[in-house]
Amino acid sequence: MVSNEWLAAYASHLRTDQAHQTLSFTFVDGFRGSMTPTEILFHIVNHGTYHRGAIGHALDLAAAMRPADTYTVFIHQLEPHRRDA
């Protein structure tokens, strides 16, 4: 929760001039890289979609049932009144 709050505060206070500055870093595999904060935020937002797609493919290959875990399922579980709208 603390990291989510930090990230939300960071993104909401990121100035345009900061958003396009290149940041250099080292990946966990030891390779160097560089991205802008905008690119990093885009990566964070979309990162889970890669994993969801990969596990969905694996479930399909195993002829296993996929759980109902889409965004629409989560939002309606969180706010059930939307089903009555």
N, CA, C and O atoms as a CHARMM CRD file, in Angstrom:
* protein
*
  340
    1    1 MET  N      0.80700  -1.19100   0.00000 PROA 1      0.00000
    2    1 MET  CA     0.00000   0.00000   0.00000 PROA 1      0.00000
    3    1 MET  C      0.86100   1.27100   0.00000 PROA 1      0.00000
    4    1 MET  O      0.56400   2.23100  -0.71000 PROA 1      0.00000
    5    2 VAL  N      1.90800   1.26200   0.78900 PROA 2      0.00000
    6    2 VAL  CA     2.76500   2.44600   0.87200 PROA 2      0.00000
    7    2 VAL  C      3.39400   2.74600  -0.48100 PROA 2      0.00000
    8    2 VAL  O      3.48000   3.90400  -0.89100 PROA 2      0.00000
    9    3 SER  N      3.83900   1.68200  -1.18400 PROA 3      0.00000
   10    3 SER  CA     4.46400   1.91700  -2.48900 PROA 3      0.00000
   11    3 SER  C      3.44000   2.42800  -3.49800 PROA 3      0.00000
   12    3 SER  O      3.77400   3.26400  -4.33800 PROA 3      0.00000
   13    4 ASN  N      2.20400   1.94500  -3.43300 PROA 4      0.00000
   14    4 ASN  CA     1.15100   2.45400  -4.32800 PROA 4      0.00000
   15    4 ASN  C      0.88600   3.92400  -4.07200 PROA 4      0.00000
   16    4 ASN  O      0.73800   4.70900  -5.00900 PROA 4      0.00000
   17    5 GLU  N      0.82600   4.29600  -2.80300 PROA 5      0.00000
   18    5 GLU  CA     0.59000   5.70400  -2.44900 PROA 5      0.00000
   19    5 GLU  C      1.75000   6.57400  -2.91800 PROA 5      0.00000
   20    5 GLU  O      1.54200   7.67500  -3.42700 PROA 5      0.00000
   21    6 TRP  N      2.98700   6.06900  -2.74100 PROA 6      0.00000
   22    6 TRP  CA     4.14400   6.82300  -3.19000 PROA 6      0.00000
   23    6 TRP  C      4.08000   7.02300  -4.70000 PROA 6      0.00000
   24    6 TRP  O      4.29900   8.12900  -5.19300 PROA 6      0.00000
   25    7 LEU  N      3.77800   5.95100  -5.43600 PROA 7      0.00000
   26    7 LEU  CA     3.73400   6.01700  -6.89600 PROA 7      0.00000
   27    7 LEU  C      2.65200   6.98300  -7.36400 PROA 7      0.00000
   28    7 LEU  O      2.88400   7.76600  -8.28500 PROA 7      0.00000
   29    8 ALA  N      1.48100   6.94000  -6.75000 PROA 8      0.00000
   30    8 ALA  CA     0.39100   7.85300  -7.12700 PROA 8      0.00000
   31    8 ALA  C      0.79200   9.29800  -6.86700 PROA 8      0.00000
   32    8 ALA  O      0.52800  10.17100  -7.69300 PROA 8      0.00000
   33    9 ALA  N      1.42400   9.55800  -5.73300 PROA 9      0.00000
   34    9 ALA  CA     1.87300  10.92200  -5.42200 PROA 9      0.00000
   35    9 ALA  C      2.95900  11.37200  -6.39400 PROA 9      0.00000
   36    9 ALA  O      2.94700  12.50800  -6.86500 PROA 9      0.00000
   37   10 TYR  N      3.90100  10.46900  -6.69100 PROA 10     0.00000
   38   10 TYR  CA     4.97200  10.79200  -7.63600 PROA 10     0.00000
   39   10 TYR  C      4.39800  11.15800  -8.99500 PROA 10     0.00000
   40   10 TYR  O      4.75800  12.18500  -9.56900 PROA 10     0.00000
   41   11 ALA  N      3.51200  10.32400  -9.50900 PROA 11     0.00000
   42   11 ALA  CA     2.94400  10.55700 -10.83400 PROA 11     0.00000
   43   11 ALA  C      2.12400  11.83900 -10.87800 PROA 11     0.00000
   44   11 ALA  O      2.16200  12.56500 -11.87100 PROA 11     0.00000
   45   12 SER  N      1.38900  12.11900  -9.82000 PROA 12     0.00000
   46   12 SER  CA     0.53300  13.31300  -9.83200 PROA 12     0.00000
   47   12 SER  C      1.33000  14.61200  -9.69600 PROA 12     0.00000
   48   12 SER  O      0.84200  15.68000 -10.06400 PROA 12     0.00000
   49   13 HSD  N      2.54300  14.52400  -9.17300 PROA 13     0.00000
   50   13 HSD  CA     3.36600  15.72600  -9.01700 PROA 13     0.00000
   51   13 HSD  C      4.49700  15.82700 -10.04100 PROA 13     0.00000
   52   13 HSD  O      5.31400  16.74500  -9.97500 PROA 13     0.00000
   53   14 LEU  N      4.54700  14.89500 -10.98000 PROA 14     0.00000
   54   14 LEU  CA     5.59600  14.89000 -11.99000 PROA 14     0.00000
   55   14 LEU  C      5.37300  16.03200 -12.97500 PROA 14     0.00000
   56   14 LEU  O      4.34100  16.10200 -13.64300 PROA 14     0.00000
   57   15 ARG  N      6.34000  16.91000 -13.05200 PROA 15     0.00000
   58   15 ARG  CA     6.24500  18.04200 -13.97600 PROA 15     0.00000
   59   15 ARG  C      6.59900  17.59500 -15.39500 PROA 15     0.00000
   60   15 ARG  O      7.33500  16.62600 -15.58200 PROA 15     0.00000
   61   16 THR  N      6.07900  18.29500 -16.37500 PROA 16     0.00000
   62   16 THR  CA     6.32200  17.96700 -17.78300 PROA 16     0.00000
   63   16 THR  C      7.80700  17.94100 -18.09800 PROA 16     0.00000
   64   16 THR  O      8.26800  17.05100 -18.81100 PROA 16     0.00000
   65   17 ASP  N      8.56700  18.90100 -17.58000 PROA 17     0.00000
   66   17 ASP  CA    10.00500  18.92500 -17.87200 PROA 17     0.00000
   67   17 ASP  C     10.72200  17.72800 -17.24900 PROA 17     0.00000
   68   17 ASP  O     11.73200  17.27400 -17.78800 PROA 17     0.00000
   69   18 GLN  N     10.22700  17.21400 -16.13900 PROA 18     0.00000
   70   18 GLN  CA    10.81700  16.03200 -15.50800 PROA 18     0.00000
   71   18 GLN  C     10.42000  14.75200 -16.24900 PROA 18     0.00000
   72   18 GLN  O     11.20500  13.80800 -16.34300 PROA 18     0.00000
   73   19 ALA  N      9.20600  14.73500 -16.76500 PROA 19     0.00000
   74   19 ALA  CA     8.64400  13.52400 -17.36700 PROA 19     0.00000
   75   19 ALA  C      9.41200  13.04700 -18.58800 PROA 19     0.00000
   76   19 ALA  O      9.31600  11.87700 -18.95900 PROA 19     0.00000
   77   20 HSD  N     10.17000  13.92800 -19.21400 PROA 20     0.00000
   78   20 HSD  CA    10.87200  13.57300 -20.44700 PROA 20     0.00000
   79   20 HSD  C     12.38800  13.54800 -20.28500 PROA 20     0.00000
   80   20 HSD  O     13.11800  13.45100 -21.27200 PROA 20     0.00000
   81   21 GLN  N     12.86300  13.63600 -19.04200 PROA 21     0.00000
   82   21 GLN  CA    14.30000  13.52900 -18.79800 PROA 21     0.00000
   83   21 GLN  C     14.70000  12.05700 -18.82000 PROA 21     0.00000
   84   21 GLN  O     13.97000  11.20300 -18.31700 PROA 21     0.00000
   85   22 THR  N     15.83600  11.76900 -19.39300 PROA 22     0.00000
   86   22 THR  CA    16.31400  10.39200 -19.46100 PROA 22     0.00000
   87   22 THR  C     16.98700  10.00700 -18.14900 PROA 22     0.00000
   88   22 THR  O     17.85400  10.72000 -17.64400 PROA 22     0.00000
   89   23 LEU  N     16.56900   8.85800 -17.60700 PROA 23     0.00000
   90   23 LEU  CA    17.16200   8.31500 -16.39000 PROA 23     0.00000
   91   23 LEU  C     17.93500   7.05200 -16.75300 PROA 23     0.00000
   92   23 LEU  O     17.42800   6.19700 -17.47900 PROA 23     0.00000
   93   24 SER  N     19.14300   6.93600 -16.25300 PROA 24     0.00000
   94   24 SER  CA    19.96200   5.74500 -16.49000 PROA 24     0.00000
   95   24 SER  C     19.86500   4.83000 -15.27900 PROA 24     0.00000
   96   24 SER  O     19.75300   5.30200 -14.14800 PROA 24     0.00000
   97   25 PHE  N     19.90900   3.52100 -15.51300 PROA 25     0.00000
   98   25 PHE  CA    19.79100   2.54900 -14.43300 PROA 25     0.00000
   99   25 PHE  C     20.39900   1.23100 -14.86900 PROA 25     0.00000
  100   25 PHE  O     20.80500   1.06300 -16.01900 PROA 25     0.00000
  101   26 THR  N     20.45500   0.29600 -13.92400 PROA 26     0.00000
  102   26 THR  CA    20.92100  -1.05000 -14.19700 PROA 26     0.00000
  103   26 THR  C     19.78500  -2.02100 -13.94500 PROA 26     0.00000
  104   26 THR  O     19.19600  -2.02400 -12.86400 PROA 26     0.00000
  105   27 PHE  N     19.47000  -2.85000 -14.94100 PROA 27     0.00000
  106   27 PHE  CA    18.44600  -3.87700 -14.78600 PROA 27     0.00000
  107   27 PHE  C     18.93800  -4.93200 -13.78800 PROA 27     0.00000
  108   27 PHE  O     20.13000  -4.99800 -13.48900 PROA 27     0.00000
  109   28 VAL  N     18.02700  -5.74800 -13.28000 PROA 28     0.00000
  110   28 VAL  CA    18.40500  -6.79200 -12.32200 PROA 28     0.00000
  111   28 VAL  C     19.34800  -7.82600 -12.94200 PROA 28     0.00000
  112   28 VAL  O     20.06400  -8.52000 -12.22000 PROA 28     0.00000
  113   29 ASP  N     19.35200  -7.93300 -14.27800 PROA 29     0.00000
  114   29 ASP  CA    20.26000  -8.87700 -14.93200 PROA 29     0.00000
  115   29 ASP  C     21.64700  -8.28400 -15.15800 PROA 29     0.00000
  116   29 ASP  O     22.52000  -8.93100 -15.73700 PROA 29     0.00000
  117   30 GLY  N     21.84600  -7.04300 -14.69700 PROA 30     0.00000
  118   30 GLY  CA    23.15300  -6.39800 -14.80600 PROA 30     0.00000
  119   30 GLY  C     23.33700  -5.53300 -16.03000 PROA 30     0.00000
  120   30 GLY  O     24.30700  -4.77900 -16.10300 PROA 30     0.00000
  121   31 PHE  N     22.43400  -5.61500 -16.99900 PROA 31     0.00000
  122   31 PHE  CA    22.53200  -4.77500 -18.19600 PROA 31     0.00000
  123   31 PHE  C     22.10000  -3.35400 -17.87300 PROA 31     0.00000
  124   31 PHE  O     21.23000  -3.13000 -17.03200 PROA 31     0.00000
  125   32 ARG  N     22.71900  -2.40300 -18.55100 PROA 32     0.00000
  126   32 ARG  CA    22.38600  -0.98900 -18.37200 PROA 32     0.00000
  127   32 ARG  C     21.17800  -0.64800 -19.22500 PROA 32     0.00000
  128   32 ARG  O     20.90700  -1.31000 -20.22700 PROA 32     0.00000
  129   33 GLY  N     20.45200   0.39000 -18.82200 PROA 33     0.00000
  130   33 GLY  CA    19.30600   0.85000 -19.58600 PROA 33     0.00000
  131   33 GLY  C     19.03700   2.31600 -19.30600 PROA 33     0.00000
  132   33 GLY  O     19.63500   2.90600 -18.40600 PROA 33     0.00000
  133   34 SER  N     18.14100   2.89600 -20.07400 PROA 34     0.00000
  134   34 SER  CA    17.71400   4.27200 -19.83600 PROA 34     0.00000
  135   34 SER  C     16.28800   4.43700 -20.34700 PROA 34     0.00000
  136   34 SER  O     15.91500   3.91100 -21.39600 PROA 34     0.00000
  137   35 MET  N     15.51500   5.17200 -19.58500 PROA 35     0.00000
  138   35 MET  CA    14.11700   5.45300 -19.92900 PROA 35     0.00000
  139   35 MET  C     13.74400   6.78700 -19.30000 PROA 35     0.00000
  140   35 MET  O     14.41300   7.26700 -18.38400 PROA 35     0.00000
  141   36 THR  N     12.68100   7.37000 -19.79800 PROA 36     0.00000
  142   36 THR  CA    12.13600   8.57300 -19.16500 PROA 36     0.00000
  143   36 THR  C     11.13000   8.14000 -18.09500 PROA 36     0.00000
  144   36 THR  O     10.63600   7.01300 -18.14400 PROA 36     0.00000
  145   37 PRO  N     10.81900   9.00700 -17.13400 PROA 37     0.00000
  146   37 PRO  CA     9.77400   8.67000 -16.17000 PROA 37     0.00000
  147   37 PRO  C      8.45000   8.31700 -16.84200 PROA 37     0.00000
  148   37 PRO  O      7.72800   7.44900 -16.35100 PROA 37     0.00000
  149   38 THR  N      8.12000   8.96800 -17.94600 PROA 38     0.00000
  150   38 THR  CA     6.89500   8.64900 -18.67900 PROA 38     0.00000
  151   38 THR  C      6.93500   7.20900 -19.16600 PROA 38     0.00000
  152   38 THR  O      5.95300   6.47900 -19.02800 PROA 38     0.00000
  153   39 GLU  N      8.05700   6.79600 -19.73200 PROA 39     0.00000
  154   39 GLU  CA     8.19800   5.42000 -20.20200 PROA 39     0.00000
  155   39 GLU  C      8.15000   4.42000 -19.04700 PROA 39     0.00000
  156   39 GLU  O      7.55800   3.34800 -19.17500 PROA 39     0.00000
  157   40 ILE  N      8.76800   4.77000 -17.92700 PROA 40     0.00000
  158   40 ILE  CA     8.76700   3.89000 -16.76100 PROA 40     0.00000
  159   40 ILE  C      7.35100   3.72500 -16.22100 PROA 40     0.00000
  160   40 ILE  O      6.93900   2.61000 -15.90100 PROA 40     0.00000
  161   41 LEU  N      6.60600   4.81400 -16.11600 PROA 41     0.00000
  162   41 LEU  CA     5.21900   4.73500 -15.63600 PROA 41     0.00000
  163   41 LEU  C      4.36700   3.90900 -16.59600 PROA 41     0.00000
  164   41 LEU  O      3.53900   3.11200 -16.15400 PROA 41     0.00000
  165   42 PHE  N      4.55800   4.08900 -17.89600 PROA 42     0.00000
  166   42 PHE  CA     3.82700   3.29500 -18.87700 PROA 42     0.00000
  167   42 PHE  C      4.14600   1.80900 -18.69700 PROA 42     0.00000
  168   42 PHE  O      3.25300   0.96400 -18.76000 PROA 42     0.00000
  169   43 HSD  N      5.40800   1.50300 -18.47600 PROA 43     0.00000
  170   43 HSD  CA     5.82600   0.11300 -18.25800 PROA 43     0.00000
  171   43 HSD  C      5.15700  -0.46200 -17.00500 PROA 43     0.00000
  172   43 HSD  O      4.66800  -1.59200 -17.02500 PROA 43     0.00000
  173   44 ILE  N      5.13600   0.30700 -15.92400 PROA 44     0.00000
  174   44 ILE  CA     4.53000  -0.16800 -14.67800 PROA 44     0.00000
  175   44 ILE  C      3.04100  -0.43300 -14.86300 PROA 44     0.00000
  176   44 ILE  O      2.52400  -1.45600 -14.41300 PROA 44     0.00000
  177   45 VAL  N      2.36200   0.48300 -15.51800 PROA 45     0.00000
  178   45 VAL  CA     0.92300   0.33700 -15.73400 PROA 45     0.00000
  179   45 VAL  C      0.61700  -0.90100 -16.57300 PROA 45     0.00000
  180   45 VAL  O     -0.35700  -1.60500 -16.30700 PROA 45     0.00000
  181   46 ASN  N      1.43100  -1.16500 -17.57200 PROA 46     0.00000
  182   46 ASN  CA     1.15900  -2.25900 -18.49900 PROA 46     0.00000
  183   46 ASN  C      1.88700  -3.56500 -18.18600 PROA 46     0.00000
  184   46 ASN  O      1.65200  -4.57000 -18.85700 PROA 46     0.00000
  185   47 HSD  N      2.74500  -3.57200 -17.20500 PROA 47     0.00000
  186   47 HSD  CA     3.57300  -4.73700 -16.91700 PROA 47     0.00000
  187   47 HSD  C      2.74900  -5.99800 -16.64500 PROA 47     0.00000
  188   47 HSD  O      3.06700  -7.07500 -17.14900 PROA 47     0.00000
  189   48 GLY  N      1.72200  -5.86100 -15.87100 PROA 48     0.00000
  190   48 GLY  CA     0.90200  -7.02000 -15.52500 PROA 48     0.00000
  191   48 GLY  C      0.19100  -7.63700 -16.71200 PROA 48     0.00000
  192   48 GLY  O     -0.13000  -8.82500 -16.68000 PROA 48     0.00000
  193   49 THR  N     -0.06500  -6.86900 -17.75500 PROA 49     0.00000
  194   49 THR  CA    -0.76000  -7.42100 -18.91300 PROA 49     0.00000
  195   49 THR  C      0.07600  -8.49600 -19.59400 PROA 49     0.00000
  196   49 THR  O     -0.46500  -9.46100 -20.13400 PROA 49     0.00000
  197   50 TYR  N      1.38600  -8.32700 -19.56900 PROA 50     0.00000
  198   50 TYR  CA     2.26200  -9.34400 -20.15700 PROA 50     0.00000
  199   50 TYR  C      2.10100 -10.65200 -19.39300 PROA 50     0.00000
  200   50 TYR  O      1.93200 -11.71100 -19.99700 PROA 50     0.00000
  201   51 HSD  N      2.15300 -10.57900 -18.07400 PROA 51     0.00000
  202   51 HSD  CA     2.05000 -11.78800 -17.26100 PROA 51     0.00000
  203   51 HSD  C      0.66500 -12.42500 -17.38300 PROA 51     0.00000
  204   51 HSD  O      0.54100 -13.64900 -17.43300 PROA 51     0.00000
  205   52 ARG  N     -0.36400 -11.59500 -17.42900 PROA 52     0.00000
  206   52 ARG  CA    -1.72300 -12.11600 -17.56900 PROA 52     0.00000
  207   52 ARG  C     -1.87300 -12.83200 -18.90400 PROA 52     0.00000
  208   52 ARG  O     -2.49000 -13.89500 -18.97800 PROA 52     0.00000
  209   53 GLY  N     -1.31700 -12.25700 -19.94600 PROA 53     0.00000
  210   53 GLY  CA    -1.38700 -12.90000 -21.25300 PROA 53     0.00000
  211   53 GLY  C     -0.62200 -14.21200 -21.28100 PROA 53     0.00000
  212   53 GLY  O     -1.07500 -15.19100 -21.87300 PROA 53     0.00000
  213   54 ALA  N      0.53600 -14.22700 -20.64000 PROA 54     0.00000
  214   54 ALA  CA     1.34900 -15.44100 -20.62300 PROA 54     0.00000
  215   54 ALA  C      0.64500 -16.55500 -19.86200 PROA 54     0.00000
  216   54 ALA  O      0.62700 -17.69700 -20.32100 PROA 54     0.00000
  217   55 ILE  N      0.07100 -16.24600 -18.71800 PROA 55     0.00000
  218   55 ILE  CA    -0.59800 -17.29400 -17.94500 PROA 55     0.00000
  219   55 ILE  C     -1.88300 -17.72900 -18.65100 PROA 55     0.00000
  220   55 ILE  O     -2.24300 -18.90500 -18.61000 PROA 55     0.00000
  221   56 GLY  N     -2.57000 -16.79300 -19.29400 PROA 56     0.00000
  222   56 GLY  CA    -3.76200 -17.15400 -20.06700 PROA 56     0.00000
  223   56 GLY  C     -3.41700 -18.12100 -21.18300 PROA 56     0.00000
  224   56 GLY  O     -4.15300 -19.07700 -21.43000 PROA 56     0.00000
  225   57 HSD  N     -2.29700 -17.88000 -21.86300 PROA 57     0.00000
  226   57 HSD  CA    -1.84600 -18.77300 -22.92800 PROA 57     0.00000
  227   57 HSD  C     -1.50900 -20.15200 -22.35700 PROA 57     0.00000
  228   57 HSD  O     -1.86700 -21.17900 -22.93400 PROA 57     0.00000
  229   58 ALA  N     -0.81800 -20.16000 -21.21900 PROA 58     0.00000
  230   58 ALA  CA    -0.46200 -21.43200 -20.58300 PROA 58     0.00000
  231   58 ALA  C     -1.71800 -22.21100 -20.18300 PROA 58     0.00000
  232   58 ALA  O     -1.76400 -23.43000 -20.34900 PROA 58     0.00000
  233   59 LEU  N     -2.72400 -21.52900 -19.66500 PROA 59     0.00000
  234   59 LEU  CA    -3.97600 -22.19500 -19.30100 PROA 59     0.00000
  235   59 LEU  C     -4.66100 -22.76100 -20.54700 PROA 59     0.00000
  236   59 LEU  O     -5.20000 -23.86800 -20.51300 PROA 59     0.00000
  237   60 ASP  N     -4.63900 -22.00300 -21.63900 PROA 60     0.00000
  238   60 ASP  CA    -5.21700 -22.49900 -22.89400 PROA 60     0.00000
  239   60 ASP  C     -4.49300 -23.75600 -23.37600 PROA 60     0.00000
  240   60 ASP  O     -5.13200 -24.72300 -23.78900 PROA 60     0.00000
  241   61 LEU  N     -3.17600 -23.73900 -23.32200 PROA 61     0.00000
  242   61 LEU  CA    -2.39400 -24.90300 -23.76300 PROA 61     0.00000
  243   61 LEU  C     -2.68400 -26.13000 -22.89800 PROA 61     0.00000
  244   61 LEU  O     -2.63700 -27.26500 -23.37300 PROA 61     0.00000
  245   62 ALA  N     -2.98600 -25.88200 -21.61800 PROA 62     0.00000
  246   62 ALA  CA    -3.28400 -26.98600 -20.70100 PROA 62     0.00000
  247   62 ALA  C     -4.76300 -27.36100 -20.72900 PROA 62     0.00000
  248   62 ALA  O     -5.20100 -28.22600 -19.97200 PROA 62     0.00000
  249   63 ALA  N     -5.52700 -26.71300 -21.59800 PROA 63     0.00000
  250   63 ALA  CA    -6.97600 -26.92500 -21.68400 PROA 63     0.00000
  251   63 ALA  C     -7.64100 -26.74700 -20.32200 PROA 63     0.00000
  252   63 ALA  O     -8.59700 -27.44500 -19.98400 PROA 63     0.00000
  253   64 ALA  N     -7.11500 -25.80000 -19.55100 PROA 64     0.00000
  254   64 ALA  CA    -7.65200 -25.50800 -18.21500 PROA 64     0.00000
  255   64 ALA  C     -8.64000 -24.34900 -18.29300 PROA 64     0.00000
  256   64 ALA  O     -8.59100 -23.52900 -19.21000 PROA 64     0.00000
  257   65 MET  N     -9.52800 -24.30200 -17.31800 PROA 65     0.00000
  258   65 MET  CA   -10.48200 -23.19400 -17.26000 PROA 65     0.00000
  259   65 MET  C     -9.75600 -21.92000 -16.83100 PROA 65     0.00000
  260   65 MET  O     -8.86700 -21.94300 -15.98000 PROA 65     0.00000
  261   66 ARG  N    -10.15400 -20.83600 -17.43300 PROA 66     0.00000
  262   66 ARG  CA    -9.61100 -19.53700 -17.04200 PROA 66     0.00000
  263   66 ARG  C    -10.53200 -18.93000 -15.98400 PROA 66     0.00000
  264   66 ARG  O    -11.75300 -18.95900 -16.14100 PROA 66     0.00000
  265   67 PRO  N     -9.96700 -18.38800 -14.92100 PROA 67     0.00000
  266   67 PRO  CA   -10.81100 -17.72300 -13.92100 PROA 67     0.00000
  267   67 PRO  C    -11.36100 -16.41300 -14.47400 PROA 67     0.00000
  268   67 PRO  O    -10.74600 -15.78000 -15.33200 PROA 67     0.00000
  269   68 ALA  N    -12.50500 -16.02300 -13.98000 PROA 68     0.00000
  270   68 ALA  CA   -13.09100 -14.73500 -14.36800 PROA 68     0.00000
  271   68 ALA  C    -12.38600 -13.65400 -13.55200 PROA 68     0.00000
  272   68 ALA  O    -12.80600 -13.33000 -12.44100 PROA 68     0.00000
  273   69 ASP  N    -11.32100 -13.10600 -14.10600 PROA 69     0.00000
  274   69 ASP  CA   -10.52600 -12.13400 -13.35000 PROA 69     0.00000
  275   69 ASP  C    -10.19800 -10.88900 -14.17200 PROA 69     0.00000
  276   69 ASP  O     -9.12700 -10.30200 -14.02200 PROA 69     0.00000
  277   70 THR  N    -11.10800 -10.50000 -15.02000 PROA 70     0.00000
  278   70 THR  CA   -10.88300  -9.31800 -15.84300 PROA 70     0.00000
  279   70 THR  C    -11.15700  -8.04800 -15.03800 PROA 70     0.00000
  280   70 THR  O    -11.68800  -8.10300 -13.92900 PROA 70     0.00000
  281   71 TYR  N    -10.79400  -6.93200 -15.60200 PROA 71     0.00000
  282   71 TYR  CA   -11.02800  -5.63900 -14.95400 PROA 71     0.00000
  283   71 TYR  C    -12.50200  -5.45800 -14.62300 PROA 71     0.00000
  284   71 TYR  O    -12.84900  -4.97600 -13.54500 PROA 71     0.00000
  285   72 THR  N    -13.35900  -5.84200 -15.54300 PROA 72     0.00000
  286   72 THR  CA   -14.79200  -5.64700 -15.29600 PROA 72     0.00000
  287   72 THR  C    -15.26900  -6.48500 -14.12100 PROA 72     0.00000
  288   72 THR  O    -16.14300  -6.04700 -13.37300 PROA 72     0.00000
  289   73 VAL  N    -14.71700  -7.67700 -13.94200 PROA 73     0.00000
  290   73 VAL  CA   -15.07200  -8.51100 -12.79000 PROA 73     0.00000
  291   73 VAL  C    -14.62700  -7.82100 -11.50300 PROA 73     0.00000
  292   73 VAL  O    -15.40000  -7.72300 -10.54900 PROA 73     0.00000
  293   74 PHE  N    -13.38500  -7.34600 -11.47600 PROA 74     0.00000
  294   74 PHE  CA   -12.86700  -6.69600 -10.26900 PROA 74     0.00000
  295   74 PHE  C    -13.65600  -5.44400  -9.90600 PROA 74     0.00000
  296   74 PHE  O    -13.98700  -5.23900  -8.73800 PROA 74     0.00000
  297   75 ILE  N    -13.95800  -4.61500 -10.88300 PROA 75     0.00000
  298   75 ILE  CA   -14.64900  -3.35600 -10.58700 PROA 75     0.00000
  299   75 ILE  C    -16.06300  -3.61800 -10.07000 PROA 75     0.00000
  300   75 ILE  O    -16.55700  -2.88700  -9.21100 PROA 75     0.00000
  301   76 HSD  N    -16.70900  -4.65000 -10.58700 PROA 76     0.00000
  302   76 HSD  CA   -18.06200  -4.95400 -10.12100 PROA 76     0.00000
  303   76 HSD  C    -18.05300  -5.66400  -8.76900 PROA 76     0.00000
  304   76 HSD  O    -19.02600  -5.56900  -8.02100 PROA 76     0.00000
  305   77 GLN  N    -16.98000  -6.36900  -8.44600 PROA 77     0.00000
  306   77 GLN  CA   -16.85700  -6.93100  -7.10500 PROA 77     0.00000
  307   77 GLN  C    -16.60900  -5.82900  -6.09400 PROA 77     0.00000
  308   77 GLN  O    -17.13900  -5.86500  -4.98400 PROA 77     0.00000
  309   78 LEU  N    -15.80300  -4.85200  -6.47700 PROA 78     0.00000
  310   78 LEU  CA   -15.49300  -3.73700  -5.59600 PROA 78     0.00000
  311   78 LEU  C    -16.68400  -2.81500  -5.40000 PROA 78     0.00000
  312   78 LEU  O    -16.90100  -2.29100  -4.30700 PROA 78     0.00000
  313   79 GLU  N    -17.45300  -2.62000  -6.45900 PROA 79     0.00000
  314   79 GLU  CA   -18.62400  -1.72200  -6.41900 PROA 79     0.00000
  315   79 GLU  C    -19.84100  -2.45600  -6.98700 PROA 79     0.00000
  316   79 GLU  O    -20.23200  -2.20600  -8.12700 PROA 79     0.00000
  317   80 PRO  N    -20.44700  -3.36200  -6.20500 PROA 80     0.00000
  318   80 PRO  CA   -21.53800  -4.19400  -6.70800 PROA 80     0.00000
  319   80 PRO  C    -22.75600  -3.40200  -7.17200 PROA 80     0.00000
  320   80 PRO  O    -23.55100  -3.89900  -7.97000 PROA 80     0.00000
  321   81 HSD  N    -22.90700  -2.18700  -6.68500 PROA 81     0.00000
  322   81 HSD  CA   -24.05400  -1.37900  -7.11400 PROA 81     0.00000
  323   81 HSD  C    -24.03300  -1.09200  -8.61700 PROA 81     0.00000
  324   81 HSD  O    -25.06600  -0.74800  -9.19000 PROA 81     0.00000
  325   82 ARG  N    -22.87300  -1.22900  -9.25900 PROA 82     0.00000
  326   82 ARG  CA   -22.79700  -0.99600 -10.70100 PROA 82     0.00000
  327   82 ARG  C    -23.60300  -2.02600 -11.49400 PROA 82     0.00000
  328   82 ARG  O    -24.01500  -1.75300 -12.62200 PROA 82     0.00000
  329   83 ARG  N    -23.82500  -3.17700 -10.92800 PROA 83     0.00000
  330   83 ARG  CA   -24.60100  -4.20500 -11.61100 PROA 83     0.00000
  331   83 ARG  C    -26.06600  -3.79400 -11.74800 PROA 83     0.00000
  332   83 ARG  O    -26.76700  -4.26900 -12.64200 PROA 83     0.00000
  333   84 ASP  N    -26.51900  -2.92100 -10.87000 PROA 84     0.00000
  334   84 ASP  CA   -27.92000  -2.48300 -10.88000 PROA 84     0.00000
  335   84 ASP  C    -28.12600  -1.20900 -11.69500 PROA 84     0.00000
  336   84 ASP  O    -29.25800  -0.75500 -11.86400 PROA 84     0.00000
  337   85 ALA  N    -27.04100  -0.63600 -12.19900 PROA 85     0.00000
  338   85 ALA  CA   -27.14000   0.65300 -12.91600 PROA 85     0.00000
  339   85 ALA  C    -27.76200   0.45800 -14.27900 PROA 85     0.00000
  340   85 ALA  O    -27.92600   1.42300 -15.02600 PROA 85     0.00000
